[in-house]
Amino acid sequence: MLLINMRITDIFKKWRPKGKMYSLRCNQCGKGFLSSYALEAPVCGKCMQKIKSSDSTIDYDKKCTTCGNLGVIHAKSQCHSCYFGLQNNNTG
């Protein structure tokens, strides 16, 4: 039993991640996290989920300031198409 435990721990002692690992601090909450990328604006996974969920929430009571359609992104003043530049530039 002891021999098996020693072999398992030896595997983990020898394991190293491929490439570089960066220790970063989240710009939103201040918690530290590891990444294999050197991010210019580091955001941890928890804060990234919060950002994604709020950006995908549509407020159908407000009108878009650009095109006038109902339904804007939460805490924004434009609809999804105008905000991401997907609107049709042909005005008829």
N, C-alpha and C positions, 0 to 999 in steps of 0.2 A: 504493500500500500504506500509506503514511504517512497519507494522507487518511482511509482507512477506519479505521485505529487511532485517529485523533483523534476521529472521530465516535462510535466505541464508548465511548471514555473520557468524552466529553462527556455521553453519555446517563447514565452512572453518576455523574458529578459533579452532575448536576441532579436525580437521583432522591432523593426523601426519603420516609420511611415516613409513611403517613397516621396521624394521631393522635399521641399521646405514646408515647415509648419510655422504659422505666425500666431502669436498671442496678441489678440486685439481687445479693445474695450468698446462696448456698444455706445453709439452716440445718443441713443434714446434713453436707456435705463442705467447705463454706466457699468453693467456687469461684464466680466471678462469672458472670452470664449476663444476657441482655437479655430483656425481656418487654414486651408492650404493655399489661399490666395491673399495677396497683399492688397486689401481693400482700401480705397481712398475714403469712403464713408461707411465704416463698419456698423452693421446692424445685426444683432443677435437673432436667432430663430424665433423667439417669442415675440419680439417687437416686429419682425417681418410679417408674422401671421396677423398681428393687429393692423398693420398698414394695409395688407392685402384685403382683409375683411372689410375695412372701412372704405377702401377705394372701390370695392365691388358692390357696395350698398347704394341703391338708387333712391333718391327722394322724388317721388312723383308729384308732389304738391308744388314744386318750383319749376319755373321756366328757364331754359338755357338763355344766357345773355347774348350768345352769338347767333344762334339760329331760331330761337323762340320755341323750340319743341319742349313738351313737358317731360320731366324726368332728368334730374341732374345728379352727378356724383355727390355723395354725402360730403358736406363741408366744402364743396366747390360751387362755382356758379355756372358751370358748363356741363352739357351732356357728354356721354361717353365718346361719341363720334367727334365732337368739336375739341374735347380735351386732348384726345390722342391724335388729332389731325386726320381723321378718317372721313370728314365731311366732303360732300361733293362741291367742288369749286364752281360748277356751272350754275349760275343763277338765271332763272328763266323768267 
